[in-house]
Amino acid sequence: LSTFAEDYKYLIQWFRENCPNALVVCAGLWYHTEQKETIIKNVCSEMGILYADFTAYSNQQKYKSSIGNIQTIYDENGTIVGTREISNSGYASHPGDLGMEAIANTIINTIYPE
């Protein structure tokens, strides 16, 4: 973590220079630590970048997937190429459908606050 803040600033600056018309929104971390989250928030504040915080969802089981759920697999073109059953706790800890919806809504509401 010793260079994380500077590396994060560099990444944002790269987008600003190479995509000058892009709206940059930094998303929170699903697997977050307080230290990383604080660094990201501080960098966003310092650089005037929008920050979408969805950490509240990552701690709630209803936003995670579950063992036994069926995951749809897509190729690089967005075509469905298969499915698989989630069979271990590592995969199950990722956002489920409700979690993905919450993440998307958080990002949208960060860009377009009510």
Secondary structure, 3 states (H helix, E strand, C coil): CCCHHHHHHHHHHHHHHHCCCCCCEEECCCCCCHHHHHHHHHHHHHHCCEEECCHHHHCCHHHECCCCCEEEEECCCCCEEEEEECCCHHHHCCECHHHHHHHHHHHHHHHCCC
